[in-house]
Amino acid sequence: MSQSDKDAIRAALLDIKDKNALNALIAGGFINDTDSSYNGLRDMARTLGIDLKKLAS
């Protein structure tokens, strides 16, 4: 997927304000974030012996 496509999808998700649309997506909203924000979760899973790659497959 091209970077411009990724940027367009990100912008569209960040722009959703309609409560019914957010409920349909089972989301309260979206924020612009980075992958590194999930490092704490990865560390916790590693400490608990949870293989996140297995959960994702």
PDB file of N, CA, C, O and CB in Angstrom:
ATOM      1  N   MET A   1       0.854  -1.170   0.000  1.00  0.00           N
ATOM      2  CA  MET A   1       0.000   0.000   0.000  1.00  0.00           C
ATOM      3  C   MET A   1       0.900   1.235   0.000  1.00  0.00           C
ATOM      4  O   MET A   1       1.879   1.313   0.742  1.00  0.00           O
ATOM      5  CB  MET A   1      -0.972  -0.003   1.228  1.00  0.00           C
ATOM      6  N   SER A   2       0.549   2.177  -0.836  1.00  0.00           N
ATOM      7  CA  SER A   2       1.366   3.385  -0.941  1.00  0.00           C
ATOM      8  C   SER A   2       1.205   4.253   0.307  1.00  0.00           C
ATOM      9  O   SER A   2       0.214   4.156   1.031  1.00  0.00           O
ATOM     10  CB  SER A   2       0.985   4.186  -2.201  1.00  0.00           C
ATOM     11  N   GLN A   3       2.198   5.094   0.535  1.00  0.00           N
ATOM     12  CA  GLN A   3       2.143   6.004   1.683  1.00  0.00           C
ATOM     13  C   GLN A   3       0.961   6.954   1.566  1.00  0.00           C
ATOM     14  O   GLN A   3       0.327   7.285   2.568  1.00  0.00           O
ATOM     15  CB  GLN A   3       3.447   6.802   1.802  1.00  0.00           C
ATOM     16  N   SER A   4       0.660   7.398   0.342  1.00  0.00           N
ATOM     17  CA  SER A   4      -0.471   8.314   0.173  1.00  0.00           C
ATOM     18  C   SER A   4      -1.790   7.614   0.508  1.00  0.00           C
ATOM     19  O   SER A   4      -2.695   8.242   1.057  1.00  0.00           O
ATOM     20  CB  SER A   4      -0.510   8.862  -1.270  1.00  0.00           C
ATOM     21  N   ASP A   5      -1.909   6.325   0.187  1.00  0.00           N
ATOM     22  CA  ASP A   5      -3.110   5.569   0.571  1.00  0.00           C
ATOM     23  C   ASP A   5      -3.199   5.436   2.091  1.00  0.00           C
ATOM     24  O   ASP A   5      -4.272   5.605   2.671  1.00  0.00           O
ATOM     25  CB  ASP A   5      -3.103   4.168  -0.087  1.00  0.00           C
ATOM     26  N   LYS A   6      -2.078   5.135   2.728  1.00  0.00           N
ATOM     27  CA  LYS A   6      -2.050   5.035   4.192  1.00  0.00           C
ATOM     28  C   LYS A   6      -2.449   6.365   4.835  1.00  0.00           C
ATOM     29  O   LYS A   6      -3.226   6.397   5.789  1.00  0.00           O
ATOM     30  CB  LYS A   6      -0.647   4.611   4.677  1.00  0.00           C
ATOM     31  N   ASP A   7      -1.914   7.446   4.304  1.00  0.00           N
ATOM     32  CA  ASP A   7      -2.230   8.773   4.832  1.00  0.00           C
ATOM     33  C   ASP A   7      -3.713   9.102   4.658  1.00  0.00           C
ATOM     34  O   ASP A   7      -4.330   9.692   5.545  1.00  0.00           O
ATOM     35  CB  ASP A   7      -1.372   9.837   4.140  1.00  0.00           C
ATOM     36  N   ALA A   8      -4.279   8.718   3.515  1.00  0.00           N
ATOM     37  CA  ALA A   8      -5.697   8.981   3.256  1.00  0.00           C
ATOM     38  C   ALA A   8      -6.587   8.193   4.210  1.00  0.00           C
ATOM     39  O   ALA A   8      -7.576   8.722   4.718  1.00  0.00           O
ATOM     40  CB  ALA A   8      -6.048   8.633   1.805  1.00  0.00           C
ATOM     41  N   ILE A   9      -6.243   6.934   4.455  1.00  0.00           N
ATOM     42  CA  ILE A   9      -7.015   6.108   5.399  1.00  0.00           C
ATOM     43  C   ILE A   9      -6.902   6.676   6.804  1.00  0.00           C
ATOM     44  O   ILE A   9      -7.900   6.776   7.518  1.00  0.00           O
ATOM     45  CB  ILE A   9      -6.526   4.638   5.376  1.00  0.00           C
ATOM     46  N   ARG A  10      -5.689   7.049   7.204  1.00  0.00           N
ATOM     47  CA  ARG A  10      -5.478   7.631   8.530  1.00  0.00           C
ATOM     48  C   ARG A  10      -6.320   8.899   8.692  1.00  0.00           C
ATOM     49  O   ARG A  10      -6.988   9.078   9.710  1.00  0.00           O
ATOM     50  CB  ARG A  10      -3.977   7.946   8.755  1.00  0.00           C
ATOM     51  N   ALA A  11      -6.286   9.765   7.701  1.00  0.00           N
ATOM     52  CA  ALA A  11      -7.042  11.017   7.761  1.00  0.00           C
ATOM     53  C   ALA A  11      -8.546  10.743   7.837  1.00  0.00           C
ATOM     54  O   ALA A  11      -9.264  11.413   8.580  1.00  0.00           O
ATOM     55  CB  ALA A  11      -6.724  11.895   6.535  1.00  0.00           C
ATOM     56  N   ALA A  12      -9.018   9.767   7.075  1.00  0.00           N
ATOM     57  CA  ALA A  12     -10.453   9.448   7.089  1.00  0.00           C
ATOM     58  C   ALA A  12     -10.883   8.929   8.453  1.00  0.00           C
ATOM     59  O   ALA A  12     -11.932   9.326   8.960  1.00  0.00           O
ATOM     60  CB  ALA A  12     -10.785   8.409   6.005  1.00  0.00           C
ATOM     61  N   LEU A  13     -10.091   8.048   9.055  1.00  0.00           N
ATOM     62  CA  LEU A  13     -10.433   7.522  10.378  1.00  0.00           C
ATOM     63  C   LEU A  13     -10.401   8.612  11.444  1.00  0.00           C
ATOM     64  O   LEU A  13     -11.272   8.663  12.311  1.00  0.00           O
ATOM     65  CB  LEU A  13      -9.477   6.395  10.762  1.00  0.00           C
ATOM     66  N   LEU A  14      -9.408   9.474  11.379  1.00  0.00           N
ATOM     67  CA  LEU A  14      -9.300  10.556  12.363  1.00  0.00           C
ATOM     68  C   LEU A  14     -10.444  11.556  12.233  1.00  0.00           C
ATOM     69  O   LEU A  14     -10.776  12.254  13.191  1.00  0.00           O
ATOM     70  CB  LEU A  14      -7.965  11.278  12.209  1.00  0.00           C
ATOM     71  N   ASP A  15     -11.040  11.622  11.055  1.00  0.00           N
ATOM     72  CA  ASP A  15     -12.100  12.593  10.789  1.00  0.00           C
ATOM     73  C   ASP A  15     -13.489  12.107  11.220  1.00  0.00           C
ATOM     74  O   ASP A  15     -14.432  12.897  11.253  1.00  0.00           O
ATOM     75  CB  ASP A  15     -12.120  12.925   9.318  1.00  0.00           C
ATOM     76  N   ILE A  16     -13.625  10.817  11.550  1.00  0.00           N
ATOM     77  CA  ILE A  16     -14.942  10.288  11.916  1.00  0.00           C
ATOM     78  C   ILE A  16     -15.358  10.853  13.273  1.00  0.00           C
ATOM     79  O   ILE A  16     -14.672  10.667  14.278  1.00  0.00           O
ATOM     80  CB  ILE A  16     -14.927   8.729  11.952  1.00  0.00           C
ATOM     81  N   LYS A  17     -16.488  11.542  13.277  1.00  0.00           N
ATOM     82  CA  LYS A  17     -17.027  12.124  14.515  1.00  0.00           C
ATOM     83  C   LYS A  17     -18.432  11.606  14.813  1.00  0.00           C
ATOM     84  O   LYS A  17     -18.920  11.748  15.934  1.00  0.00           O
ATOM     85  CB  LYS A  17     -17.048  13.653  14.418  1.00  0.00           C
ATOM     86  N   ASP A  18     -19.084  11.008  13.815  1.00  0.00           N
ATOM     87  CA  ASP A  18     -20.452  10.524  13.954  1.00  0.00           C
ATOM     88  C   ASP A  18     -20.508   9.351  14.937  1.00  0.00           C
ATOM     89  O   ASP A  18     -19.848   8.331  14.735  1.00  0.00           O
ATOM     90  CB  ASP A  18     -21.017  10.105  12.583  1.00  0.00           C
ATOM     91  N   LYS A  19     -21.303   9.506  16.002  1.00  0.00           N
ATOM     92  CA  LYS A  19     -21.379   8.488  17.055  1.00  0.00           C
ATOM     93  C   LYS A  19     -21.877   7.144  16.517  1.00  0.00           C
ATOM     94  O   LYS A  19     -21.394   6.094  16.940  1.00  0.00           O
ATOM     95  CB  LYS A  19     -22.298   8.965  18.180  1.00  0.00           C
ATOM     96  N   ASN A  20     -22.844   7.170  15.582  1.00  0.00           N
ATOM     97  CA  ASN A  20     -23.351   5.915  15.026  1.00  0.00           C
ATOM     98  C   ASN A  20     -22.277   5.182  14.227  1.00  0.00           C
ATOM     99  O   ASN A  20     -22.173   3.957  14.296  1.00  0.00           O
ATOM    100  CB  ASN A  20     -24.565   6.183  14.140  1.00  0.00           C
ATOM    101  N   ALA A  21     -21.485   5.927  13.476  1.00  0.00           N
ATOM    102  CA  ALA A  21     -20.397   5.324  12.710  1.00  0.00           C
ATOM    103  C   ALA A  21     -19.349   4.732  13.653  1.00  0.00           C
ATOM    104  O   ALA A  21     -18.861   3.624  13.431  1.00  0.00           O
ATOM    105  CB  ALA A  21     -19.750   6.367  11.773  1.00  0.00           C
ATOM    106  N   LEU A  22     -19.010   5.476  14.702  1.00  0.00           N
ATOM    107  CA  LEU A  22     -18.029   4.978  15.672  1.00  0.00           C
ATOM    108  C   LEU A  22     -18.556   3.742  16.388  1.00  0.00           C
ATOM    109  O   LEU A  22     -17.801   2.801  16.633  1.00  0.00           O
ATOM    110  CB  LEU A  22     -17.678   6.071  16.695  1.00  0.00           C
ATOM    111  N   ASN A  23     -19.849   3.734  16.728  1.00  0.00           N
ATOM    112  CA  ASN A  23     -20.433   2.549  17.364  1.00  0.00           C
ATOM    113  C   ASN A  23     -20.368   1.350  16.439  1.00  0.00           C
ATOM    114  O   ASN A  23     -20.102   0.237  16.894  1.00  0.00           O
ATOM    115  CB  ASN A  23     -21.882   2.814  17.772  1.00  0.00           C
ATOM    116  N   ALA A  24     -20.603   1.552  15.153  1.00  0.00           N
ATOM    117  CA  ALA A  24     -20.535   0.465  14.185  1.00  0.00           C
ATOM    118  C   ALA A  24     -19.120  -0.110  14.094  1.00  0.00           C
ATOM    119  O   ALA A  24     -18.939  -1.299  13.830  1.00  0.00           O
ATOM    120  CB  ALA A  24     -20.994   0.952  12.810  1.00  0.00           C
ATOM    121  N   LEU A  25     -18.131   0.739  14.312  1.00  0.00           N
ATOM    122  CA  LEU A  25     -16.731   0.305  14.287  1.00  0.00           C
ATOM    123  C   LEU A  25     -16.258  -0.181  15.659  1.00  0.00           C
ATOM    124  O   LEU A  25     -15.102  -0.568  15.830  1.00  0.00           O
ATOM    125  CB  LEU A  25     -15.838   1.448  13.808  1.00  0.00           C
ATOM    126  N   ILE A  26     -17.165  -0.153  16.624  1.00  0.00           N
ATOM    127  CA  ILE A  26     -16.850  -0.499  18.013  1.00  0.00           C
ATOM    128  C   ILE A  26     -15.641   0.320  18.480  1.00  0.00           C
ATOM    129  O   ILE A  26     -14.655  -0.218  18.984  1.00  0.00           O
ATOM    130  CB  ILE A  26     -16.567  -2.032  18.155  1.00  0.00           C
ATOM    131  N   ALA A  27     -15.752   1.632  18.294  1.00  0.00           N
ATOM    132  CA  ALA A  27     -14.668   2.540  18.660  1.00  0.00           C
ATOM    133  C   ALA A  27     -15.258   3.816  19.245  1.00  0.00           C
ATOM    134  O   ALA A  27     -16.327   4.268  18.834  1.00  0.00           O
ATOM    135  CB  ALA A  27     -13.772   2.860  17.433  1.00  0.00           C
ATOM    136  N   GLY A  28     -14.561   4.378  20.189  1.00  0.00           N
ATOM    137  CA  GLY A  28     -14.974   5.656  20.749  1.00  0.00           C
ATOM    138  C   GLY A  28     -14.399   6.808  19.969  1.00  0.00           C
ATOM    139  O   GLY A  28     -14.818   7.954  20.127  1.00  0.00           O
ATOM    140  N   GLY A  29     -13.428   6.496  19.118  1.00  0.00           N
ATOM    141  CA  GLY A  29     -12.759   7.503  18.309  1.00  0.00           C
ATOM    142  C   GLY A  29     -11.386   6.998  17.932  1.00  0.00           C
ATOM    143  O   GLY A  29     -10.989   5.900  18.322  1.00  0.00           O
ATOM    144  N   PHE A  30     -10.676   7.784  17.186  1.00  0.00           N
ATOM    145  CA  PHE A  30      -9.335   7.420  16.750  1.00  0.00           C
ATOM    146  C   PHE A  30      -8.384   8.565  17.064  1.00  0.00           C
ATOM    147  O   PHE A  30      -8.773   9.733  17.054  1.00  0.00           O
ATOM    148  CB  PHE A  30      -9.313   7.083  15.236  1.00  0.00           C
ATOM    149  N   ILE A  31      -7.132   8.218  17.343  1.00  0.00           N
ATOM    150  CA  ILE A  31      -6.098   9.225  17.581  1.00  0.00           C
ATOM    151  C   ILE A  31      -4.918   8.936  16.665  1.00  0.00           C
ATOM    152  O   ILE A  31      -4.704   7.795  16.254  1.00  0.00           O
ATOM    153  CB  ILE A  31      -5.650   9.237  19.079  1.00  0.00           C
ATOM    154  N   ASN A  32      -4.170   9.958  16.355  1.00  0.00           N
ATOM    155  CA  ASN A  32      -2.955   9.797  15.568  1.00  0.00           C
ATOM    156  C   ASN A  32      -1.855   9.347  16.523  1.00  0.00           C
ATOM    157  O   ASN A  32      -1.464  10.094  17.420  1.00  0.00           O
ATOM    158  CB  ASN A  32      -2.565  11.132  14.820  1.00  0.00           C
ATOM    159  N   ASP A  33      -1.364   8.148  16.337  1.00  0.00           N
ATOM    160  CA  ASP A  33      -0.403   7.571  17.272  1.00  0.00           C
ATOM    161  C   ASP A  33       0.731   6.902  16.513  1.00  0.00           C
ATOM    162  O   ASP A  33       0.710   6.848  15.283  1.00  0.00           O
ATOM    163  CB  ASP A  33      -1.089   6.562  18.207  1.00  0.00           C
ATOM    164  N   THR A  34       1.704   6.399  17.227  1.00  0.00           N
ATOM    165  CA  THR A  34       2.825   5.700  16.605  1.00  0.00           C
ATOM    166  C   THR A  34       2.928   4.290  17.170  1.00  0.00           C
ATOM    167  O   THR A  34       2.408   3.999  18.247  1.00  0.00           O
ATOM    168  CB  THR A  34       4.147   6.471  16.825  1.00  0.00           C
ATOM    169  N   ASP A  35       3.598   3.428  16.438  1.00  0.00           N
ATOM    170  CA  ASP A  35       3.762   2.041  16.852  1.00  0.00           C
ATOM    171  C   ASP A  35       4.442   1.933  18.214  1.00  0.00           C
ATOM    172  O   ASP A  35       4.122   1.035  18.993  1.00  0.00           O
ATOM    173  CB  ASP A  35       4.562   1.276  15.811  1.00  0.00           C
ATOM    174  N   SER A  36       5.367   2.826  18.507  1.00  0.00           N
ATOM    175  CA  SER A  36       6.106   2.750  19.772  1.00  0.00           C
ATOM    176  C   SER A  36       5.202   2.932  20.991  1.00  0.00           C
ATOM    177  O   SER A  36       5.587   2.570  22.103  1.00  0.00           O
ATOM    178  CB  SER A  36       7.202   3.799  19.793  1.00  0.00           C
ATOM    179  N   SER A  37       4.020   3.483  20.797  1.00  0.00           N
ATOM    180  CA  SER A  37       3.079   3.637  21.912  1.00  0.00           C
ATOM    181  C   SER A  37       2.662   2.290  22.489  1.00  0.00           C
ATOM    182  O   SER A  37       2.202   2.217  23.628  1.00  0.00           O
ATOM    183  CB  SER A  37       1.843   4.407  21.457  1.00  0.00           C
ATOM    184  N   TYR A  38       2.818   1.237  21.717  1.00  0.00           N
ATOM    185  CA  TYR A  38       2.414  -0.102  22.149  1.00  0.00           C
ATOM    186  C   TYR A  38       3.546  -0.889  22.793  1.00  0.00           C
ATOM    187  O   TYR A  38       3.361  -2.057  23.134  1.00  0.00           O
ATOM    188  CB  TYR A  38       1.877  -0.874  20.979  1.00  0.00           C
ATOM    189  N   ASN A  39       4.713  -0.276  22.969  1.00  0.00           N
ATOM    190  CA  ASN A  39       5.845  -0.984  23.563  1.00  0.00           C
ATOM    191  C   ASN A  39       5.554  -1.460  24.984  1.00  0.00           C
ATOM    192  O   ASN A  39       5.998  -2.541  25.372  1.00  0.00           O
ATOM    193  CB  ASN A  39       7.068  -0.090  23.566  1.00  0.00           C
ATOM    194  N   GLY A  40       4.824  -0.682  25.758  1.00  0.00           N
ATOM    195  CA  GLY A  40       4.462  -1.098  27.115  1.00  0.00           C
ATOM    196  C   GLY A  40       3.619  -2.357  27.111  1.00  0.00           C
ATOM    197  O   GLY A  40       3.817  -3.248  27.937  1.00  0.00           O
ATOM    198  N   LEU A  41       2.685  -2.432  26.188  1.00  0.00           N
ATOM    199  CA  LEU A  41       1.850  -3.624  26.047  1.00  0.00           C
ATOM    200  C   LEU A  41       2.690  -4.824  25.625  1.00  0.00           C
ATOM    201  O   LEU A  41       2.511  -5.925  26.146  1.00  0.00           O
ATOM    202  CB  LEU A  41       0.728  -3.377  25.029  1.00  0.00           C
ATOM    203  N   ARG A  42       3.592  -4.614  24.693  1.00  0.00           N
ATOM    204  CA  ARG A  42       4.481  -5.699  24.263  1.00  0.00           C
ATOM    205  C   ARG A  42       5.347  -6.187  25.423  1.00  0.00           C
ATOM    206  O   ARG A  42       5.535  -7.391  25.596  1.00  0.00           O
ATOM    207  CB  ARG A  42       5.373  -5.233  23.096  1.00  0.00           C
ATOM    208  N   ASP A  43       5.870  -5.260  26.208  1.00  0.00           N
ATOM    209  CA  ASP A  43       6.689  -5.631  27.365  1.00  0.00           C
ATOM    210  C   ASP A  43       5.881  -6.435  28.376  1.00  0.00           C
ATOM    211  O   ASP A  43       6.373  -7.422  28.923  1.00  0.00           O
ATOM    212  CB  ASP A  43       7.268  -4.380  28.033  1.00  0.00           C
ATOM    213  N   MET A  44       4.652  -6.017  28.624  1.00  0.00           N
ATOM    214  CA  MET A  44       3.800  -6.721  29.571  1.00  0.00           C
ATOM    215  C   MET A  44       3.490  -8.135  29.069  1.00  0.00           C
ATOM    216  O   MET A  44       3.529  -9.092  29.842  1.00  0.00           O
ATOM    217  CB  MET A  44       2.497  -5.936  29.804  1.00  0.00           C
ATOM    218  N   ALA A  45       3.187  -8.265  27.791  1.00  0.00           N
ATOM    219  CA  ALA A  45       2.902  -9.580  27.218  1.00  0.00           C
ATOM    220  C   ALA A  45       4.132 -10.482  27.333  1.00  0.00           C
ATOM    221  O   ALA A  45       4.010 -11.659  27.674  1.00  0.00           O
ATOM    222  CB  ALA A  45       2.465  -9.448  25.740  1.00  0.00           C
ATOM    223  N   ARG A  46       5.294  -9.942  27.054  1.00  0.00           N
ATOM    224  CA  ARG A  46       6.532 -10.717  27.155  1.00  0.00           C
ATOM    225  C   ARG A  46       6.749 -11.179  28.597  1.00  0.00           C
ATOM    226  O   ARG A  46       7.116 -12.331  28.828  1.00  0.00           O
ATOM    227  CB  ARG A  46       7.742  -9.881  26.668  1.00  0.00           C
ATOM    228  N   THR A  47       6.526 -10.299  29.556  1.00  0.00           N
ATOM    229  CA  THR A  47       6.683 -10.632  30.979  1.00  0.00           C
ATOM    230  C   THR A  47       5.721 -11.751  31.381  1.00  0.00           C
ATOM    231  O   THR A  47       6.071 -12.617  32.183  1.00  0.00           O
ATOM    232  CB  THR A  47       6.443  -9.383  31.858  1.00  0.00           C
ATOM    233  N   LEU A  48       4.502 -11.729  30.819  1.00  0.00           N
ATOM    234  CA  LEU A  48       3.497 -12.729  31.151  1.00  0.00           C
ATOM    235  C   LEU A  48       3.626 -13.994  30.305  1.00  0.00           C
ATOM    236  O   LEU A  48       2.851 -14.936  30.469  1.00  0.00           O
ATOM    237  CB  LEU A  48       2.119 -12.142  30.981  1.00  0.00           C
ATOM    238  N   GLY A  49       4.605 -14.012  29.400  1.00  0.00           N
ATOM    239  CA  GLY A  49       4.812 -15.187  28.558  1.00  0.00           C
ATOM    240  C   GLY A  49       3.781 -15.342  27.456  1.00  0.00           C
ATOM    241  O   GLY A  49       3.544 -16.452  26.979  1.00  0.00           O
ATOM    242  N   ILE A  50       3.165 -14.242  27.046  1.00  0.00           N
ATOM    243  CA  ILE A  50       2.160 -14.265  25.988  1.00  0.00           C
ATOM    244  C   ILE A  50       2.836 -13.970  24.642  1.00  0.00           C
ATOM    245  O   ILE A  50       3.496 -12.943  24.484  1.00  0.00           O
ATOM    246  CB  ILE A  50       1.024 -13.233  26.277  1.00  0.00           C
ATOM    247  N   ASP A  51       2.668 -14.871  23.688  1.00  0.00           N
ATOM    248  CA  ASP A  51       3.235 -14.700  22.358  1.00  0.00           C
ATOM    249  C   ASP A  51       2.233 -13.951  21.487  1.00  0.00           C
ATOM    250  O   ASP A  51       1.282 -14.550  20.985  1.00  0.00           O
ATOM    251  CB  ASP A  51       3.605 -16.073  21.726  1.00  0.00           C
ATOM    252  N   LEU A  52       2.435 -12.659  21.305  1.00  0.00           N
ATOM    253  CA  LEU A  52       1.505 -11.843  20.540  1.00  0.00           C
ATOM    254  C   LEU A  52       1.435 -12.255  19.074  1.00  0.00           C
ATOM    255  O   LEU A  52       0.399 -12.083  18.433  1.00  0.00           O
ATOM    256  CB  LEU A  52       1.893 -10.394  20.642  1.00  0.00           C
ATOM    257  N   LYS A  53       2.525 -12.796  18.539  1.00  0.00           N
ATOM    258  CA  LYS A  53       2.506 -13.244  17.151  1.00  0.00           C
ATOM    259  C   LYS A  53       1.563 -14.425  16.984  1.00  0.00           C
ATOM    260  O   LYS A  53       0.895 -14.537  15.956  1.00  0.00           O
ATOM    261  CB  LYS A  53       3.917 -13.621  16.687  1.00  0.00           C
ATOM    262  N   LYS A  54       1.496 -15.304  17.972  1.00  0.00           N
ATOM    263  CA  LYS A  54       0.571 -16.430  17.902  1.00  0.00           C
ATOM    264  C   LYS A  54      -0.876 -15.940  17.968  1.00  0.00           C
ATOM    265  O   LYS A  54      -1.746 -16.479  17.285  1.00  0.00           O
ATOM    266  CB  LYS A  54       0.851 -17.429  19.040  1.00  0.00           C
ATOM    267  N   LEU A  55      -1.130 -14.929  18.782  1.00  0.00           N
ATOM    268  CA  LEU A  55      -2.495 -14.388  18.913  1.00  0.00           C
ATOM    269  C   LEU A  55      -2.942 -13.723  17.610  1.00  0.00           C
ATOM    270  O   LEU A  55      -4.131 -13.726  17.290  1.00  0.00           O
ATOM    271  CB  LEU A  55      -2.567 -13.371  20.080  1.00  0.00           C
ATOM    272  N   ALA A  56      -2.015 -13.164  16.873  1.00  0.00           N
ATOM    273  CA  ALA A  56      -2.360 -12.438  15.657  1.00  0.00           C
ATOM    274  C   ALA A  56      -2.562 -13.361  14.457  1.00  0.00           C
ATOM    275  O   ALA A  56      -3.078 -12.932  13.425  1.00  0.00           O
ATOM    276  CB  ALA A  56      -1.285 -11.429  15.344  1.00  0.00           C
ATOM    277  N   SER A  57      -2.167 -14.603  14.583  1.00  0.00           N
ATOM    278  CA  SER A  57      -2.308 -15.501  13.421  1.00  0.00           C
ATOM    279  C   SER A  57      -3.579 -16.293  13.446  1.00  0.00           C
ATOM    280  O   SER A  57      -3.831 -17.085  12.537  1.00  0.00           O
ATOM    281  CB  SER A  57      -1.153 -16.446  13.347  1.00  0.00           C
TER     282      SER A  57
END
